Amino acid sequence: MFKKVLLLAVLALALPMAAFADSSLGITNKGGTLTGNASGFTLTGSTLWIVGSATGSNLGTLSFTTGAFLTGNAQTGGTLAAGGSFVITGNGTNGVPNGVIFSGSFSDGATWEPTLLANGTHNYTLKGGLVDASGHVGATSQLTINTGKGFFNGSVRLESGDTSLSVPEPGTLSLFGTGLIGLAGAIRRKLSLS
């Protein structure tokens, strides 16, 4: 009997680690207008093309705002303050949820990096970590393409973006709950036999 109770106790101690196991949800967006200045960036009108295993030309929208520039600027690149907002909304197409999939902000700010291409045009990439109110995390990389031979001038069409979100696995949470119920039953039985 003691061995069973000990086994259940060890299982109960191991289950919280499993309860926090996460899986990753990959999201790709295309298009939309990225506008920016010293106050930060805003993306509007970007369409979801991939959400996990679902694909389509319009699965929902992705929009964001960033914090203001801490270093550098929109033309030459730099770092942006934490905060802003980052919202992914599904439209119910191809198995994608209908409504908000993720709503959070840039957890540690973001970086804005220009790349000079061989043909003299510029690409810019916005990268940053994300967090929502529940502590679920993610990261995004939004790529603008071909701002021409000049620098970013305040507005450009977004080529594409990739976002990876960490989402809790419901199966591990139910396993955790089952383990706790089993442990409570074993303790109750042990106390009633004493």
C-alpha positions in Angstrom: 0.0 0.0 0.0 2.8 2.4 0.9 4.4 1.8 -2.5 1.2 2.8 -4.3 0.9 6.0 -2.2 4.6 6.8 -2.9 4.1 6.2 -6.6 1.1 8.5 -6.7 3.0 11.2 -4.8 5.9 11.0 -7.3 3.4 11.2 -10.1 1.7 14.2 -8.6 5.1 16.0 -8.3 5.9 15.2 -11.9 2.6 16.3 -13.3 3.0 20.1 -12.8 5.9 20.0 -15.2 3.8 18.3 -17.8 0.9 20.8 -17.2 3.1 23.6 -18.5 4.1 21.8 -21.7 3.5 24.0 -24.7 3.2 23.4 -28.4 3.9 25.9 -31.1 1.4 27.4 -33.5 2.9 28.9 -36.7 1.1 31.7 -38.4 2.0 33.5 -41.7 0.5 36.8 -42.8 0.8 38.7 -46.1 0.1 42.2 -47.3 -1.1 45.2 -45.4 0.4 48.6 -44.8 3.2 49.2 -42.4 3.5 52.9 -41.3 6.1 54.2 -39.0 8.0 57.2 -37.5 9.8 58.0 -34.3 6.7 57.0 -32.3 6.9 53.4 -33.6 5.1 51.3 -36.2 1.5 50.3 -37.1 0.5 47.4 -39.3 -3.1 47.3 -40.7 -4.8 45.2 -43.4 -2.5 42.2 -43.2 -4.2 38.9 -44.1 -3.6 35.4 -42.5 -2.5 32.8 -45.0 -1.4 30.0 -42.7 -2.6 29.2 -39.2 -1.1 25.9 -37.9 -2.1 23.4 -40.6 -4.8 25.5 -42.1 -4.0 27.3 -45.3 -6.0 29.8 -47.5 -5.7 33.3 -48.9 -7.9 34.8 -46.2 -8.0 33.1 -42.8 -8.3 36.3 -40.8 -6.2 39.4 -39.9 -3.0 40.4 -38.1 -2.4 43.9 -36.8 0.0 45.5 -34.4 1.5 48.7 -33.0 4.9 48.9 -31.4 6.4 51.2 -28.8 8.5 54.2 -29.8 12.1 54.1 -31.0 14.6 53.9 -28.1 17.6 53.9 -30.5 18.0 54.6 -34.2 15.1 55.5 -36.4 12.7 54.2 -39.1 15.1 54.9 -41.9 18.4 53.4 -40.6 17.1 50.8 -38.1 17.1 50.6 -34.3 15.3 49.3 -31.2 11.8 49.9 -30.1 10.3 50.0 -26.6 8.2 47.2 -25.1 4.5 47.5 -25.3 2.1 48.3 -28.1 -0.4 45.7 -29.2 -0.3 42.5 -31.3 -3.6 41.0 -32.4 -4.3 37.9 -34.5 -8.0 37.3 -35.4 -9.3 34.3 -37.2 -12.5 34.4 -39.4 -13.6 30.7 -39.0 -12.4 29.6 -42.4 -10.8 26.1 -42.9 -11.0 25.2 -39.2 -9.4 28.4 -38.0 -11.2 29.8 -34.8 -13.6 32.6 -35.4 -12.4 35.5 -33.2 -9.2 36.5 -31.4 -6.5 33.9 -31.5 -3.9 36.0 -29.8 -3.9 39.4 -28.2 -0.8 40.6 -26.5 2.1 43.0 -26.8 5.8 43.2 -27.5 7.4 41.8 -24.3 10.9 43.1 -24.7 10.4 45.6 -27.5 11.4 45.0 -31.0 14.2 45.5 -33.5 14.0 47.2 -36.9 16.8 46.1 -39.2 17.5 47.3 -42.7 19.3 45.1 -45.3 20.9 46.6 -48.4 20.4 44.3 -51.4 22.9 43.9 -54.2 20.6 45.8 -56.6 20.6 48.8 -54.3 17.1 48.4 -52.8 16.4 47.9 -49.1 14.6 45.2 -47.2 13.5 45.8 -43.5 12.7 43.3 -40.9 10.8 43.9 -37.6 11.5 41.2 -35.0 10.2 41.0 -31.4 9.0 38.7 -28.6 5.3 38.6 -27.7 3.4 37.9 -24.5 -0.3 37.9 -23.7 -2.1 38.6 -20.4 -2.0 34.8 -19.5 1.8 34.7 -20.0 1.7 32.7 -23.2 4.6 33.8 -25.3 5.6 34.0 -29.0 7.9 35.7 -31.4 7.3 37.4 -34.7 9.4 38.4 -37.7 7.7 40.8 -40.2 9.4 41.4 -43.5 9.0 44.4 -45.7 10.4 44.2 -49.1 11.8 46.6 -51.7 11.5 50.0 -50.3 13.4 51.1 -53.4 16.9 52.6 -53.6 15.9 55.1 -50.8 15.3 54.4 -47.2 11.9 53.7 -45.5 9.8 56.8 -46.0 7.0 56.3 -43.5 4.8 53.8 -45.3 5.4 50.5 -47.2 3.4 47.4 -48.2 4.3 44.4 -46.0 5.6 41.4 -48.0 5.1 38.7 -45.3 5.3 37.9 -41.7 5.8 34.8 -39.6 4.7 34.5 -36.0 5.2 31.5 -33.7 3.0 31.3 -30.6 3.4 29.0 -27.7 0.0 27.5 -26.6 -0.7 25.2 -23.7 -1.6 21.6 -24.5 -5.1 20.9 -23.0 -4.2 17.2 -22.7 -1.5 17.8 -20.2 -3.8 20.0 -18.1 -6.4 17.3 -17.9 -3.7 14.7 -17.0 -2.6 17.0 -14.2 -6.2 17.3 -12.9 -6.6 13.5 -13.0 -3.4 13.0 -11.1 -4.5 15.3 -8.4 -7.9 13.5 -8.0 -6.1 10.2 -7.8 -3.7 11.5 -5.2 -6.6 12.9 -3.1 -8.4 9.6 -3.3 -5.3 7.7 -2.1 -4.7 10.0 0.8 -8.4 9.8 1.8 -8.3 6.0 1.7 -5.0 5.9 3.7 -6.6 8.2 6.3 -9.8 6.2 6.6 -7.8 2.9 7.1 -5.7 4.4 9.9 
